[in-house]
Amino acid sequence: MANFRTHIQVASAASGLLAAGMVWAGEANPAEGALLWLAGSLGGILPDMDSDSSRSLDIVFRLFGGLAAMLALLFGQQHLSLVDTLVLGAVGYALVRYPLCWAFARFTVHRASLHSLLANGVFGLVTVVLGERLFGLDADMAWLTGLFVFLGACIHLLLDELYSIDLEGRRIKKSFGTALKLIEWPAPLPNLLLLALLAGSWWLAPAQPGLSELLARLLPVSHIW
């Protein structure tokens, strides 16, 4: 399979080109373009969260820890003193970064349910919800950010499948077919959990723009004509 550097470089390059095209076409301002580029780059490493020794796991749970600290600080701003707020923020970060990260690594299997299109959909929709509800993005930008995460994650799966083909040896490795798949099977419990997260995120997400409108913004090459 492709290594961490390849995943981050390819996803970053692809999302960067697409985001730059949107800025050029006037479909996003520079700040929005930078956000979309970062979202696509993050999506490119999310499927490797289930690898116990993965740098992706470390990066993602640092970000999750930062989100937990942010939520704690927002809560403390309304209800606690400054010192208690800072302590709560530090505890929130530490709990997510260490015990939750350890538990996640302990109970997940690499290239299983998180290496699937179903999981990619969950990554994208959770991003939409967080973008709109936590960071105050408007509905269109929240959906575009989620779509960039989804596309970055799909690039990850595609790269893993491409690296499963040995062109020089003219053979297909045993790992072929374990990355780019709709769902992991048989894995009923993880799949049900992902479906529940998908349904819950869809319910919490803002009203989605029309598909044609979203694609028109996403494909700036259409503005050439």
N, C-alpha and C positions, 0 to 999 in steps of 0.2 A: 504494500500500500504506500501511498505518498506520505512523505514525512511532514513534520510541522511546518518547516520553512516553505515547502512547496505549496501547502494548503493556504497559508496566510498570504504568500506572494501572489498566487493566481487569483484568489478571491479578492484581494485588495486591488489588483490591477483591473480585473473585470468590473468590479463595482465602482472603482475610481473613474474609469472611462465612461461608464454609463451615467454616473452622477455629473461628471464634467459636461457630458453632452446635454444633460437636462439644464444645467446652468447656462450653457451657451445658447440653448433654445429659449431661454426665458421661462422655463417651467419650474425653476427653483433658484433661490438666491444663493450666494456663496456659502452662507452658514448652513442652509438646508442641504446643499450639495455635500459639504463636509460631514454632516450628520449621516446622510445616506451612504457615503463612502465608508464611514466607520461601521455602520450597521452591516453592510455587505461583508466587510472584513471580519467582523465578529461572527457572522453566520458561517464563514468559512472554517471556523475551528469548533463550533458548537457540537457537531456529531462526535467529536473525540472526547467529550466530557466523561464518557464511560470508561476511558482508559486510565487505570490506576496510576501510572507514572507519566501521564500526558501533561505537557506544558499547557495544553488547552484547559485541562481541569483546573490548574492553578490560576490561570488568567480569568476564567469565567467566575470562579468562586471569589476571587478578589473583587470583581465587579459586583457580584451579588452581595458581598459583605459591605461594599460601599453603598449599595441601595438600602440595605438594612440599617446602616448607620444614618443615612439620610432620613429615612422614615422615623427613626428614633429621635433625631434632632428636631424634626417637624413636630412630633408629638410633645417633646420636652419643651419646645418653645411656647406651647400653649398651656402646659400644665405643671412644669417643674422649674426649679431654680437652674441657673447657668451650670453650676458644678454637677448637679444631678443629671442634667441634660447631656453634658459631655461624657459622664460615666456611662449613661445609658447607650449613647452612640458607640462608645468603645466596646461595650459588652455585646451590642448587636452585631458589630463587625466581627468580633472574635468568635462568637457562636456560629455564625455562618461560615466564616473562613476556615475554621478548624474542625469542630466536631461534626457539623453538617457536611462539610466536604469529605471528611473521613468516612462517614456513614454512606454517603453517595458512592464513593469509590468502593466501599466494602460490599455493597449490595447490588451493584450493577456489573454487567458483563460487556466487555468490549465487542463492538460490531454486532450488537444485539438490537433491541428495540429502538435505541436512540440513533441507530444507523438505518433510518427508514424515511420514506417520504411522509409517513404519518407523523413522525417526530418533527420533521422539518416544518410541517404545517402548524404544530403546536408552538415551535420556536417563533414562527412568524406572528401567529395570533397573540401570543403572550406579549410580544414586543408592541403590537398595536395597542393592547390594553394599557401596558405600562406607559407607553408614549403619550397616550391621551389623558389618562387619569393621574399619572404621577408627574409627568413633565409638561403637561399642558399643551401638547401639540394639537393643532386642529385636525379634524378627522382625516382629511386628504393626506396630510403629511404623516400622520400616525400609520395609515394604511401603506403608504409608500415605504416607510421605514421598515414595517413588518415584511413587506414584499422583498426588500433588499436582503433582510436577514434570511428569508426563505431561499432566495436565489443563491446567496453565499453558501448556505448549507447544502443545496443541491449540487453546487460546484464541487464541494468536498466529496460527496458520494460519487460523482462522476469521475473525479480524479482517482479515487481508490479503485474503481472498476478498471480504469485505463491502465493503472499500474499492475493490475492482475493479468495483463496480457503481455507475454514475453515475445516481442516481435523477432528478436534475434534467434531465440531458440524455437520459434514457431510453435509455441505451446500456450495453453491457458492454465494459469496457476489455480490451485485448489481454492484460493480465496475469492475467485471470480463468482459474482452473484451474491456475495454476502454483504455488500455495501448498498448498492442502488436497488432497493426493493420497496414495495409499497408498505408492507408490515413485516415484522419478524414472526415466523411461524415454525413450531407451535410455541406461543407465549401468551396465553389468554389473559393472565392477570396484568402484565405490563401493557398489553394492547388496550385493555379496558380502561386502565388508568390514563393512558394517552388520549383515548377517545373522550373520557370525561373531562380532561383538561381542554381538549379541543372544543367541546360543546360549551363548557363554562366560559372560555375565552371568547367564543363567538357571541355568546349572550351578553357579555360585559363590554364587548367592543362597540365603538361608535358606529352609527349607520354607515355602511360601506358605500363608496362611490360606485357609479356604474363601471362595469368592466371595460367598456370601450373608452370611457373617459380616463380611467387609470392607465390603460395601455397607451393612450395618446400622449399622456404626460411622460410615461416611462420610455417611449421610443422616440427620442428627439430627431432621429433621422427623417421622420415623416415631415418635419417642418422644412426640410430642404426643398420639398416640392411645393 
